[in-house]
Amino acid sequence: MSDKMKEQSLTLSFDEKRLELTNTDKNVSLQSDMKFEGQKKYDPTVWVARMLEIRKESGMSYEDARNHMVTIYPTETIPGLTWFKDHCK
């Protein structure tokens, strides 16, 4: 698959009664979501500090700590589990 194709996604609609996905023929560029004018999507300083603090205080695993972040930061876009594991080494 070409790099250009990897930057595109499909927008699907879901029919709950039939449990069926349908292509809406809308393409969304993922590139615009990944970076903001050369900046990284997530600020490692903020998110690593939050993760380490939660894990230190509670002894939670990365997965449980990330799930906890979802509840305490409901309006923020939180990095994924792999992102945390890569950045909190």
Phi, psi and omega per residue, in radians:
M1 nan 2.411 -3.119
S2 -1.277 2.748 3.117
D3 -1.060 -0.639 -3.138
K4 -1.092 -0.709 3.119
M5 -1.167 -0.570 3.141
K6 -1.185 -0.368 3.138
E7 -1.504 -0.042 -3.129
Q8 -1.907 2.619 3.054
S9 -2.307 2.888 3.073
L10 -1.821 2.541 3.043
T11 -1.775 2.121 -3.091
L12 -1.923 2.615 2.987
S13 -1.906 2.624 -3.063
F14 -2.077 2.152 3.071
D15 -1.620 1.874 -3.062
E16 -1.171 -0.527 -3.121
K17 -1.250 -0.712 -3.120
R18 -1.683 -0.141 -3.050
L19 0.938 0.916 -3.029
E20 -2.255 2.389 3.065
L21 -1.718 2.452 3.124
T22 -2.294 2.364 3.108
N23 -1.255 2.231 3.130
T24 -1.526 -0.039 -3.089
D25 1.139 0.305 3.046
K26 -1.756 2.246 3.081
N27 -1.832 2.407 3.139
V28 -2.090 2.285 3.102
S29 -1.354 2.185 3.106
L30 -1.410 -0.387 -3.090
Q31 -1.047 -0.678 -3.112
S32 -1.185 -0.457 3.126
D33 -1.422 -0.380 -3.012
M34 -1.407 -0.609 -3.089
K35 -2.474 2.663 3.097
F36 -2.093 1.697 3.127
E37 0.843 0.936 3.068
G38 1.507 -0.135 3.129
Q39 -1.562 2.675 3.084
K40 -1.313 2.665 -3.114
K41 -1.143 -0.678 -3.104
Y42 -2.029 2.483 3.068
D43 -1.513 1.853 -3.091
P44 -1.014 -0.606 -3.116
T45 -1.040 -0.780 -3.110
V46 -1.228 -0.909 -3.003
W47 -1.264 -0.631 3.095
V48 -1.146 -0.747 3.124
A49 -1.070 -0.758 3.129
R50 -1.095 -0.787 -3.129
M51 -1.087 -0.841 -3.107
L52 -1.107 -0.654 3.129
E53 -1.133 -0.812 3.135
I54 -1.101 -0.788 -3.123
R55 -1.136 -0.670 -3.127
K56 -1.176 -0.771 -3.094
E57 -1.242 -0.623 -2.982
S58 -1.914 -0.366 -3.052
G59 1.305 0.267 -3.122
M60 -1.217 2.703 3.003
S61 -1.252 2.939 3.080
Y62 -1.001 -0.775 -3.102
E63 -1.095 -0.824 3.138
D64 -1.153 -0.674 3.131
A65 -1.152 -0.695 3.098
R66 -1.128 -0.757 3.105
N67 -1.069 -0.643 3.090
H68 -1.133 -0.689 3.110
M69 -1.047 -0.636 3.128
V70 -1.026 -0.632 -3.135
T71 -1.393 -0.568 -3.099
I72 -1.592 -0.277 3.069
Y73 -2.220 1.114 -2.993
P74 -1.177 -0.377 -3.096
T75 -1.698 -0.038 -3.093
E76 -1.771 2.616 3.046
T77 -1.461 1.982 -3.029
I78 -1.714 2.358 3.105
P79 -0.999 2.761 3.119
G80 -1.366 2.979 -3.091
L81 -1.037 -0.772 3.135
T82 -1.098 -0.687 3.110
W83 -1.015 -0.821 3.138
F84 -1.089 -0.773 -3.131
K85 -1.084 -0.628 3.122
D86 -1.258 -0.626 -3.030
H87 -1.652 -0.258 -3.097
C88 -1.794 0.424 -3.136
K89 -1.304 nan nan
